[in-house]
């Protein structure tokens, strides 16, 4: 489990540890760090590249912690942190992809504990059987997922640019009509 704060964290711009919170993970599992959420800590609960962060309360979204951020990071207790022991057999990105799949999300919904906010306990997470295809197949699935995310991002950007172009053309037409 992630780091449990005894009280609301006292964020500081000059903190030495970046704090990862559920709001930093998009609904499709992309980690977008908030570099303003830092604390001063000597905590031993630092994340290591390859850790899979699973939001355990509310929405059950997973993300892979990657090493592009060169500073120490901790995750809040709202995450279950899964570290694959045999990275030669199980890719972290595949595990996050599996956790975010429709089948696993349905499984999470059947297993979740009911309180005000639904949550997945560690024991419920441990009861899930994870299909383990050959590493090459995992790599192909992860690559396909990344292509889908890139396509969605580029399609969204294209739509935005087309809308800007259309708005610009309509503005020009409006200005021409007013000046006539």
Secondary structure, DSSP 4 states (H G I P E B T S, - for coil): --B--SSS----TT-SEEEE-GGGB-TTS-B---TT-EE----S----TT-EEEE-BSS--EEE--TTS-S-EEEBTTEEEE--S-TTT--HHHHHHHHHSHHHHHHHHHHPBPSSS-B--HHHHHTPPPP---HHHHHHHHHHHHHHHHHHHHHHHHHHHHHHHHHHHHHHHHHHHHH-
